[in-house]
Amino acid sequence: MKENSKYLGLDFGLKRIGIAITDTEKKFSFYRDYVFNDKYAIDKIVEIIRQENVSKIILGYPLNFKSEKTEITLSVENFSSELKASLLKKETEAEIIYFDERFTSSISQDNLIQSGISKKKRRDKGILDSMSAKIILQDYLDSPIKK
């Protein structure tokens, strides 16, 4: 593992990708921002990985209530493959780990309401995506089964 590295949390969406990052002790996650899921998204994420010295990427893995894959699950897997290829091409190392993301959107919405953020700001779906990434990453950090 890289010295003083961090973990990156990603909440993949067809329009936006929410981003969260840990502290170097990997105890806390902080929502960072989001990127639009366009042709520049992977390059922007790779740049964050390099700037922040990221050693692990925790990628939200959407399954349905029966723990089965859905169309969005396949999109996440495709995105993961493209991200891995880009990391290799740019000689950047970071392990990608899938982590169950069920219920994170509703938890994120509840957290935003409780935080006192204005209704107008809560309508910004990017904030919700980034909060979801934060929750995915923090759940991973708190998980007893993490590597």
PyRosetta script that sets phi, psi and omega in degrees:
from pyrosetta import init, pose_from_sequence

init()
pose = pose_from_sequence("MKENSKYLGLDFGLKRIGIAITDTEKKFSFYRDYVFNDKYAIDKIVEIIRQENVSKIILGYPLNFKSEKTEITLSVENFSSELKASLLKKETEAEIIYFDERFTSSISQDNLIQSGISKKKRRDKGILDSMSAKIILQDYLDSPIKK")
pose.set_psi(1, 142.6)
pose.set_omega(1, 178.9)
pose.set_phi(2, -65.6)
pose.set_psi(2, 144.3)
pose.set_omega(2, 177.4)
pose.set_phi(3, -69.8)
pose.set_psi(3, 138.3)
pose.set_omega(3, -178.8)
pose.set_phi(4, 54.2)
pose.set_psi(4, 33.6)
pose.set_omega(4, -179.5)
pose.set_phi(5, -80.7)
pose.set_psi(5, 168.3)
pose.set_omega(5, 178.0)
pose.set_phi(6, -128.3)
pose.set_psi(6, 168.2)
pose.set_omega(6, 173.1)
pose.set_phi(7, -108.4)
pose.set_psi(7, 147.4)
pose.set_omega(7, 178.7)
pose.set_phi(8, -114.0)
pose.set_psi(8, 132.2)
pose.set_omega(8, 175.1)
pose.set_phi(9, -105.6)
pose.set_psi(9, 136.2)
pose.set_omega(9, 179.0)
pose.set_phi(10, -127.8)
pose.set_psi(10, 131.9)
pose.set_omega(10, 172.1)
pose.set_phi(11, -111.2)
pose.set_psi(11, 100.2)
pose.set_omega(11, -176.1)
pose.set_phi(12, -74.7)
pose.set_psi(12, 134.1)
pose.set_omega(12, 172.7)
pose.set_phi(13, -139.5)
pose.set_psi(13, 159.2)
pose.set_omega(13, -178.2)
pose.set_phi(14, -67.2)
pose.set_psi(14, -26.8)
pose.set_omega(14, 179.0)
pose.set_phi(15, -101.5)
pose.set_psi(15, -39.4)
pose.set_omega(15, -176.5)
pose.set_phi(16, -138.5)
pose.set_psi(16, 157.7)
pose.set_omega(16, 174.6)
pose.set_phi(17, -123.5)
pose.set_psi(17, 114.6)
pose.set_omega(17, 178.2)
pose.set_phi(18, -75.2)
pose.set_psi(18, 146.1)
pose.set_omega(18, -175.2)
pose.set_phi(19, -128.5)
pose.set_psi(19, 137.1)
pose.set_omega(19, 173.5)
pose.set_phi(20, -138.5)
pose.set_psi(20, 158.0)
pose.set_omega(20, -178.1)
pose.set_phi(21, -140.9)
pose.set_psi(21, 151.9)
pose.set_omega(21, 177.5)
pose.set_phi(22, -95.7)
pose.set_psi(22, 171.3)
pose.set_omega(22, 166.6)
pose.set_phi(23, -79.3)
pose.set_psi(23, 171.7)
pose.set_omega(23, -177.7)
pose.set_phi(24, -68.8)
pose.set_psi(24, -21.0)
pose.set_omega(24, 176.7)
pose.set_phi(25, -81.9)
pose.set_psi(25, -8.6)
pose.set_omega(25, 178.2)
pose.set_phi(26, 59.7)
pose.set_psi(26, 41.8)
pose.set_omega(26, 177.9)
pose.set_phi(27, -105.6)
pose.set_psi(27, -31.5)
pose.set_omega(27, -174.2)
pose.set_phi(28, -129.2)
pose.set_psi(28, 145.5)
pose.set_omega(28, 174.2)
pose.set_phi(29, -110.1)
pose.set_psi(29, 149.0)
pose.set_omega(29, -178.7)
pose.set_phi(30, -132.5)
pose.set_psi(30, 130.2)
pose.set_omega(30, 177.8)
pose.set_phi(31, -73.0)
pose.set_psi(31, 142.4)
pose.set_omega(31, -171.9)
pose.set_phi(32, -110.5)
pose.set_psi(32, -61.6)
pose.set_omega(32, -177.5)
pose.set_phi(33, -176.6)
pose.set_psi(33, -161.1)
pose.set_omega(33, 174.7)
pose.set_phi(34, -144.9)
pose.set_psi(34, 162.6)
pose.set_omega(34, 172.4)
pose.set_phi(35, -123.6)
pose.set_psi(35, 148.7)
pose.set_omega(35, 174.3)
pose.set_phi(36, -71.0)
pose.set_psi(36, 140.3)
pose.set_omega(36, -179.3)
pose.set_phi(37, -82.2)
pose.set_psi(37, 80.9)
pose.set_omega(37, 179.2)
pose.set_phi(38, -127.2)
pose.set_psi(38, -167.6)
pose.set_omega(38, -176.0)
pose.set_phi(39, -67.6)
pose.set_psi(39, -11.8)
pose.set_omega(39, 179.7)
pose.set_phi(40, -99.8)
pose.set_psi(40, -5.8)
pose.set_omega(40, -172.5)
pose.set_phi(41, -57.8)
pose.set_psi(41, -49.3)
pose.set_omega(41, -176.7)
pose.set_phi(42, -64.7)
pose.set_psi(42, -41.3)
pose.set_omega(42, 178.1)
pose.set_phi(43, -61.6)
pose.set_psi(43, -40.0)
pose.set_omega(43, 178.7)
pose.set_phi(44, -65.3)
pose.set_psi(44, -40.8)
pose.set_omega(44, 179.9)
pose.set_phi(45, -67.8)
pose.set_psi(45, -42.1)
pose.set_omega(45, 177.5)
pose.set_phi(46, -61.0)
pose.set_psi(46, -38.8)
pose.set_omega(46, 178.4)
pose.set_phi(47, -63.5)
pose.set_psi(47, -41.5)
pose.set_omega(47, 176.6)
pose.set_phi(48, -62.3)
pose.set_psi(48, -43.0)
pose.set_omega(48, 179.8)
pose.set_phi(49, -58.8)
pose.set_psi(49, -42.7)
pose.set_omega(49, -180.0)
pose.set_phi(50, -70.4)
pose.set_psi(50, -45.7)
pose.set_omega(50, -178.1)
pose.set_phi(51, -64.2)
pose.set_psi(51, -38.4)
pose.set_omega(51, -174.6)
pose.set_phi(52, -93.2)
pose.set_psi(52, 1.1)
pose.set_omega(52, 179.6)
pose.set_phi(53, 57.8)
pose.set_psi(53, 53.6)
pose.set_omega(53, -176.4)
pose.set_phi(54, -82.5)
pose.set_psi(54, 131.3)
pose.set_omega(54, 177.4)
pose.set_phi(55, -105.4)
pose.set_psi(55, -23.2)
pose.set_omega(55, 178.4)
pose.set_phi(56, -137.0)
pose.set_psi(56, 140.9)
pose.set_omega(56, 175.1)
pose.set_phi(57, -114.1)
pose.set_psi(57, 119.7)
pose.set_omega(57, 178.8)
pose.set_phi(58, -100.0)
pose.set_psi(58, 109.5)
pose.set_omega(58, -174.0)
pose.set_phi(59, -105.0)
pose.set_psi(59, 121.2)
pose.set_omega(59, 178.6)
pose.set_phi(60, -57.3)
pose.set_psi(60, 132.2)
pose.set_omega(60, -175.9)
pose.set_phi(61, -118.1)
pose.set_psi(61, 104.5)
pose.set_omega(61, -175.2)
pose.set_phi(62, -82.9)
pose.set_psi(62, 122.4)
pose.set_omega(62, 173.2)
pose.set_phi(63, -122.3)
pose.set_psi(63, 158.8)
pose.set_omega(63, 176.9)
pose.set_phi(64, -81.8)
pose.set_psi(64, -177.7)
pose.set_omega(64, -176.1)
pose.set_phi(65, -64.4)
pose.set_psi(65, -17.9)
pose.set_omega(65, 177.9)
pose.set_phi(66, -95.8)
pose.set_psi(66, 12.1)
pose.set_omega(66, -178.4)
pose.set_phi(67, 62.2)
pose.set_psi(67, 33.4)
pose.set_omega(67, 178.5)
pose.set_phi(68, -106.5)
pose.set_psi(68, 154.6)
pose.set_omega(68, 177.0)
pose.set_phi(69, -70.8)
pose.set_psi(69, 152.1)
pose.set_omega(69, 176.6)
pose.set_phi(70, -126.0)
pose.set_psi(70, -178.0)
pose.set_omega(70, 177.5)
pose.set_phi(71, -60.9)
pose.set_psi(71, -39.6)
pose.set_omega(71, -179.4)
pose.set_phi(72, -68.5)
pose.set_psi(72, -30.6)
pose.set_omega(72, 175.8)
pose.set_phi(73, -60.8)
pose.set_psi(73, -43.3)
pose.set_omega(73, 179.3)
pose.set_phi(74, -65.7)
pose.set_psi(74, -35.8)
pose.set_omega(74, 175.8)
pose.set_phi(75, -64.6)
pose.set_psi(75, -39.3)
pose.set_omega(75, 177.4)
pose.set_phi(76, -63.6)
pose.set_psi(76, -43.4)
pose.set_omega(76, 179.4)
pose.set_phi(77, -63.5)
pose.set_psi(77, -40.3)
pose.set_omega(77, 177.5)
pose.set_phi(78, -64.5)
pose.set_psi(78, -44.8)
pose.set_omega(78, 176.8)
pose.set_phi(79, -58.7)
pose.set_psi(79, -43.8)
pose.set_omega(79, 179.9)
pose.set_phi(80, -60.1)
pose.set_psi(80, -42.9)
pose.set_omega(80, 178.8)
pose.set_phi(81, -63.4)
pose.set_psi(81, -42.3)
pose.set_omega(81, 178.7)
pose.set_phi(82, -66.3)
pose.set_psi(82, -38.5)
pose.set_omega(82, 178.3)
pose.set_phi(83, -65.8)
pose.set_psi(83, -44.0)
pose.set_omega(83, 177.4)
pose.set_phi(84, -58.6)
pose.set_psi(84, -44.9)
pose.set_omega(84, -179.4)
pose.set_phi(85, -62.8)
pose.set_psi(85, -40.9)
pose.set_omega(85, 179.2)
pose.set_phi(86, -66.8)
pose.set_psi(86, -39.3)
pose.set_omega(86, 177.7)
pose.set_phi(87, -62.4)
pose.set_psi(87, -43.8)
pose.set_omega(87, 178.6)
pose.set_phi(88, -63.0)
pose.set_psi(88, -44.9)
pose.set_omega(88, -179.2)
pose.set_phi(89, -60.5)
pose.set_psi(89, -36.0)
pose.set_omega(89, -178.4)
pose.set_phi(90, -96.3)
pose.set_psi(90, 12.6)
pose.set_omega(90, 177.3)
pose.set_phi(91, 52.1)
pose.set_psi(91, 46.7)
pose.set_omega(91, 178.6)
pose.set_phi(92, -118.9)
pose.set_psi(92, 128.9)
pose.set_omega(92, -178.5)
pose.set_phi(93, -101.7)
pose.set_psi(93, 130.2)
pose.set_omega(93, 172.9)
pose.set_phi(94, -164.2)
pose.set_psi(94, 128.0)
pose.set_omega(94, 179.0)
pose.set_phi(95, -77.4)
pose.set_psi(95, 137.1)
pose.set_omega(95, 177.0)
pose.set_phi(96, -104.5)
pose.set_psi(96, 125.7)
pose.set_omega(96, -179.3)
pose.set_phi(97, -121.9)
pose.set_psi(97, 128.2)
pose.set_omega(97, 174.1)
pose.set_phi(98, -80.2)
pose.set_psi(98, 139.1)
pose.set_omega(98, 178.9)
pose.set_phi(99, -139.5)
pose.set_psi(99, 130.9)
pose.set_omega(99, -176.5)
pose.set_phi(100, -52.9)
pose.set_psi(100, 127.7)
pose.set_omega(100, -176.7)
pose.set_phi(101, -115.1)
pose.set_psi(101, 12.6)
pose.set_omega(101, -179.1)
pose.set_phi(102, -56.6)
pose.set_psi(102, 137.7)
pose.set_omega(102, 177.1)
pose.set_phi(103, 76.0)
pose.set_psi(103, -2.0)
pose.set_omega(103, -176.2)
pose.set_phi(104, -66.6)
pose.set_psi(104, -33.4)
pose.set_omega(104, 179.9)
pose.set_phi(105, -65.1)
pose.set_psi(105, -43.4)
pose.set_omega(105, 179.8)
pose.set_phi(106, -70.0)
pose.set_psi(106, -36.1)
pose.set_omega(106, 176.5)
pose.set_phi(107, -65.0)
pose.set_psi(107, -40.9)
pose.set_omega(107, 178.9)
pose.set_phi(108, -61.5)
pose.set_psi(108, -44.6)
pose.set_omega(108, 179.7)
pose.set_phi(109, -60.8)
pose.set_psi(109, -44.9)
pose.set_omega(109, 178.3)
pose.set_phi(110, -61.2)
pose.set_psi(110, -43.1)
pose.set_omega(110, 179.6)
pose.set_phi(111, -62.8)
pose.set_psi(111, -40.3)
pose.set_omega(111, 179.0)
pose.set_phi(112, -64.8)
pose.set_psi(112, -40.8)
pose.set_omega(112, 178.4)
pose.set_phi(113, -63.0)
pose.set_psi(113, -46.7)
pose.set_omega(113, -177.9)
pose.set_phi(114, -67.9)
pose.set_psi(114, -24.8)
pose.set_omega(114, -177.8)
pose.set_phi(115, -75.8)
pose.set_psi(115, -12.9)
pose.set_omega(115, 178.8)
pose.set_phi(116, 87.5)
pose.set_psi(116, 7.7)
pose.set_omega(116, 177.3)
pose.set_phi(117, -63.9)
pose.set_psi(117, 138.2)
pose.set_omega(117, -176.6)
pose.set_phi(118, -59.2)
pose.set_psi(118, 154.1)
pose.set_omega(118, 179.9)
pose.set_phi(119, -59.0)
pose.set_psi(119, -38.6)
pose.set_omega(119, 179.7)
pose.set_phi(120, -60.5)
pose.set_psi(120, -45.1)
pose.set_omega(120, 179.4)
pose.set_phi(121, -68.5)
pose.set_psi(121, -33.9)
pose.set_omega(121, 179.8)
pose.set_phi(122, -66.1)
pose.set_psi(122, -21.5)
pose.set_omega(122, 177.7)
pose.set_phi(123, -73.3)
pose.set_psi(123, -16.3)
pose.set_omega(123, 176.9)
pose.set_phi(124, -72.8)
pose.set_psi(124, 102.6)
pose.set_omega(124, -175.8)
pose.set_phi(125, -61.6)
pose.set_psi(125, -25.0)
pose.set_omega(125, 178.3)
pose.set_phi(126, -63.5)
pose.set_psi(126, -37.1)
pose.set_omega(126, 177.4)
pose.set_phi(127, -64.0)
pose.set_psi(127, -41.8)
pose.set_omega(127, 177.9)
pose.set_phi(128, -62.3)
pose.set_psi(128, -41.9)
pose.set_omega(128, 178.7)
pose.set_phi(129, -63.0)
pose.set_psi(129, -42.7)
pose.set_omega(129, 179.5)
pose.set_phi(130, -68.4)
pose.set_psi(130, -37.8)
pose.set_omega(130, 176.2)
pose.set_phi(131, -64.9)
pose.set_psi(131, -38.2)
pose.set_omega(131, 176.7)
pose.set_phi(132, -63.4)
pose.set_psi(132, -41.2)
pose.set_omega(132, 177.1)
pose.set_phi(133, -61.2)
pose.set_psi(133, -40.5)
pose.set_omega(133, 178.4)
pose.set_phi(134, -61.8)
pose.set_psi(134, -43.4)
pose.set_omega(134, -179.4)
pose.set_phi(135, -67.3)
pose.set_psi(135, -43.4)
pose.set_omega(135, 177.1)
pose.set_phi(136, -57.5)
pose.set_psi(136, -47.4)
pose.set_omega(136, -178.0)
pose.set_phi(137, -66.0)
pose.set_psi(137, -44.0)
pose.set_omega(137, 179.6)
pose.set_phi(138, -66.2)
pose.set_psi(138, -38.4)
pose.set_omega(138, 176.3)
pose.set_phi(139, -61.3)
pose.set_psi(139, -39.6)
pose.set_omega(139, 176.9)
pose.set_phi(140, -63.4)
pose.set_psi(140, -46.5)
pose.set_omega(140, 180.0)
pose.set_phi(141, -60.2)
pose.set_psi(141, -36.7)
pose.set_omega(141, -178.2)
pose.set_phi(142, -84.6)
pose.set_psi(142, -8.1)
pose.set_omega(142, -175.9)
pose.set_phi(143, -73.1)
pose.set_psi(143, 133.6)
pose.set_omega(143, 178.3)
pose.set_phi(144, -74.4)
pose.set_psi(144, -12.5)
pose.set_omega(144, -175.8)
pose.set_phi(145, -99.3)
pose.set_psi(145, 5.1)
pose.set_omega(145, -179.1)
pose.set_phi(146, -68.3)
pose.set_psi(146, 156.9)
pose.set_omega(146, -179.8)
pose.set_phi(147, -81.9)
pose.dump_pdb("model.pdb")
